Each structure stands twice: as structure tokens, then as C-alpha cells.
Amino acid sequence: MRDLNRKVGEMEYDGLITDINPPVEVRGGTISRLAAAAVYPRGTIFAKSSSDNKLYILGETSGGGTLVPDCILCDSAEVGTGEELTVPVYTAGCFDPKKMTVKEGYDITEADWDKLRERNIVFKAAHGAR
């Protein structure tokens, strides 16, 4: 009975998810291996390739096929050069646009926002989040 009242951990609110509508959906996705290892932070937007169904960071140009904005990374992930990595991704939900990460030097376009909205991924700033 003692264990039922014991504190087992803490959670810090990072402001990534900003509303319960639309409901958050999580699925698995496969990030393509990289030429140089990298760490993608939680909130990274990925595009899916039409040729191999692999995920590439939004703004990447070398994925083969057409890259379409598709999902958001749930947890930070270290991607290497040897193998692809299967990770949990958000495929729907409401997120803070200021918490998103894309390829360095890339600016998210209106077409990118529209493609994400088509997938039920919407954006609304979090009030009071840092």
C-alpha cells in the first residue's frame, strides 16, 4: 500500500502540445540513415518520401521522390549512418509553431503548413510557455 502514495517521477511541460483538439495521434515512422550522424530534438518536423516511405527532416532535398511534410518527432532521437531508425511520431495534434525544428537554414512555407493541416496537424502558440 505504501507504493501507491510514493512519488515515482516528474514531468516538465515543454509547451510542444498546446491543445487537446485535434486529439494527439502517435504512430511509428522510419527515419532514413544519414550521411553524418545527428540528433533530432523533440518537435522536429519530418517529410515522407514518396519513393521509399522514409522520413527526412523538413527542408532536406536529398530523399529521392517527392518529400511531403508528414509528422512531428515525439522524443529526441540520435540517427546514425548505418541503419534507419524507427521512432514514435505525432501524426495529428495541436502544436506550438515556435517549438518546431526543421533543417538549418530552411524556412517553413505556407505550402508546408497546409500539408500538415491536411494531416490534422495544427498549430497554436502556447500561452505562458517558455
C-alpha positions in Angstrom: 0.0 0.0 0.0 2.9 2.3 0.7 4.0 2.3 -3.0 0.6 3.7 -4.1 1.4 7.0 -2.4 5.0 7.3 -3.4 6.2 9.8 -5.9 7.7 7.9 -8.9 8.8 10.7 -11.2 8.3 14.2 -12.5 7.1 15.7 -15.8 8.1 19.1 -17.1 5.8 20.8 -19.5 7.8 21.8 -22.6 4.9 23.6 -24.4 5.1 21.5 -27.6 1.5 20.3 -27.4 -0.9 23.2 -26.9 -4.4 21.8 -27.1 -6.4 18.6 -26.9 -8.2 19.3 -30.2 -7.5 17.7 -32.6 -6.5 14.7 -30.4 -2.9 13.7 -30.5 -2.2 10.6 -32.5 1.1 8.7 -32.3 2.4 6.2 -34.8 5.8 4.7 -35.8 7.9 6.2 -38.6 11.3 5.3 -40.0 14.0 7.9 -40.3 16.4 7.4 -43.2 20.0 6.9 -42.3 22.2 9.9 -42.6 25.5 10.8 -44.3 26.6 12.2 -40.9 25.1 11.2 -37.5 22.8 13.8 -36.0 20.5 14.3 -33.0 17.0 15.4 -33.8 15.2 17.1 -30.9 11.6 16.5 -29.9 9.4 18.6 -32.2 11.4 18.1 -35.4 9.1 18.1 -38.4 9.7 15.3 -40.9 8.7 14.9 -44.5 7.9 11.5 -46.0 9.5 10.4 -49.3 7.1 9.1 -52.0 9.8 6.7 -53.2 10.7 4.8 -50.1 8.3 6.0 -47.3 11.2 7.0 -45.1 11.3 10.2 -43.1 13.6 13.1 -43.8 13.9 16.3 -41.8 11.8 19.0 -43.4 14.0 21.1 -45.7 16.1 18.1 -46.8 16.5 17.9 -50.6 18.1 14.5 -51.0 15.5 12.0 -50.2 14.6 10.7 -53.6 11.0 11.0 -54.8 8.7 13.8 -53.6 9.1 14.9 -49.9 5.8 15.9 -48.3 5.5 17.3 -44.7 4.1 14.4 -42.7 4.7 14.2 -38.9 6.5 15.5 -35.8 9.0 13.7 -33.7 7.8 12.7 -30.2 11.1 12.3 -28.5 14.7 13.3 -29.3 16.4 10.7 -31.5 20.0 10.1 -32.4 20.2 8.9 -36.0 23.4 7.3 -37.3 24.9 6.5 -40.7 24.5 2.7 -40.6 20.8 1.9 -40.2 17.5 3.5 -40.4 15.8 4.3 -37.0 12.1 3.6 -36.2 10.7 6.2 -33.9 7.3 7.4 -32.5 5.9 10.4 -34.3 2.9 12.6 -33.9 0.6 12.2 -36.9 -2.1 14.5 -35.5 -2.5 17.1 -32.8 -2.1 20.8 -31.9 1.4 22.1 -31.5 3.3 25.3 -30.8 4.8 26.6 -34.1 7.7 28.2 -32.1 8.8 24.7 -30.8 9.2 23.2 -34.2 12.6 22.2 -35.7 13.5 21.9 -39.4 16.7 21.7 -41.3 19.0 24.5 -40.5 18.6 27.4 -43.0 15.1 26.2 -44.1 12.0 28.4 -43.6 8.7 26.6 -43.4 6.5 27.6 -46.3 2.7 28.2 -46.4 2.5 25.0 -48.5 4.3 23.1 -45.7 1.8 24.4 -43.1 -1.1 23.5 -45.4 0.2 19.9 -46.0 0.5 19.4 -42.2 -3.0 20.8 -41.6 -4.3 18.3 -44.2 -2.9 15.6 -41.9 -4.7 17.1 -38.9 -1.5 18.6 -37.5 -2.4 22.2 -36.5 -0.5 24.9 -34.8 -1.4 27.3 -32.0 1.0 29.2 -29.8 1.2 28.1 -26.1 0.3 30.8 -23.7 2.7 31.2 -20.8 5.1 28.5 -22.2 8.8 29.3 -22.3 
